[in-house]
């Protein structure tokens, strides 16, 4: 599978190739900050097949955390593009940045960190839900 996408203003573009490792929505409090209040809809892809093809994103990681995630965003328009979740070989892509989210993503296959889910977040019926990560 080949995914292509970029930021709102067009300054950053990327390509991700390989088989999706996870398709989901995250309801953690940190993702609520990133999304402006909603769940974070994401697709995890192999890091080895990911590259930026135009522009250079800025990175942010919290200095007060022992194992902070690296979040990449457009320095021009602020679009949050990816997260490095500290899982070897994985990059998390924000579905809203895909050129064709409906075709390329299809829909979440699981919901994670539902322990932080506010009542106004909606989870599609029939998908597995996890208070934290699967297996934890």
N, C-alpha and C positions, 0 to 999 in steps of 0.2 A: 504494500500500500504506500502511496506517495501523497503526503499532505503538503499543501502550500498555504501560506498566510502572511500576515503582517499587521502593522499597527494602523490606527485610524487615519493618520495623516500621510501614510505611505513612505515614511522615512526609513522604516525597518521592514525587511522581508526575510522569510525563512522557508526552508524545505525540511521535511521530516520523512524519512523512508524506513519501512520495516513494518512489522506486525504490532498493532496496539497491545500494550501490556495491561492496560486497565482503562475503562471508560466509565466515568462516574461523576458524582457531584459530592462536594465536600461542604459540610455545614459547620466546620470549626470556626471559632471566634476570629482567628487570624485571617481566614479566607473572607469572612464577613467584612473586615476592614478593606481588603483588597478589592472586593466587588462593589463596595458601597452599600452592603446590607443583605444581598442575596446569597444563595449558595454559589460556590465556585464550580462551574461545569468544566470538566477537564478531560483530556486524553493523555495517558502516559505512553510515551514512545521510547524506543531504544536510543540512547544518547549517541551511539555510534553512527546513526543515520540522520542526525540532526545537524544543520548548519545555518548560519545567517548568510543570506545571499545579497543583502543590501543594508548598509548602515551598521552601526554598532550600538547595541543597547547599553543603558546604564544598569548597574547592579546595586542591590540593597540587601544587607543582612544585618540583623539585630546584634549589636555588640554585647547585650546583656544576657544572651542565651548561650548555653554550653555547646549546642549543635544547631546553630541557626541555619535555616534554609536560605539559599541565594535566590532572590527574585529579580528577574530582568524585565525592564520596561523601556519604552521609547523616551529619550530625553527631550523630544520636541512636544509630543501630545500627551505623554503620560500613560499610554496604553500598557497595561500589564500583559506581558507576552508569555513568559515561562517561569517555572520554579524548578530549582534543583532540590529534590526532596531528601538529599543525603542517602539515596538508595543507589548503590553502584550500577552504572549502565542505564539509568533512567532519567528522562526529562519529562516534566509535566507541562503540557501546552494548554493554554486557555482557549476553549472552544470558540469563543466569540471572535478570536483573531484568525480563524480559518477562513479561506476564501469562500467556501461553500459548507457551512457548518452542518446543514441538514444532510447533505450527501456524504460528507467526509466523516461525520460523527455518528449520526443516526439517533442517538439517545443514550442516556446513562444506563449502565448495567448493574451499578450498585451505588449506594449512598453511604458515605463514611462520616465519622465524627458527629453522629446524630445526637450525641449527648449535649452538644451546644446548639442544637436546632431550635430556633424560635418558632412559635406557632404559625407564623405567616410563611414559612418555607414549605414548599410542596414537594413531595417525593412521588414519582410515578408509581402507580400500583404494580405490584408483582416483582419489583426488584429487591434483592437482598439489602438489608440495612445493618449497619454496624455502629455501635456506640463510639468506637474508636477505629482502629484498622482491623481488617480481617485477620483472625488468628491472634489477636492481642487482647 
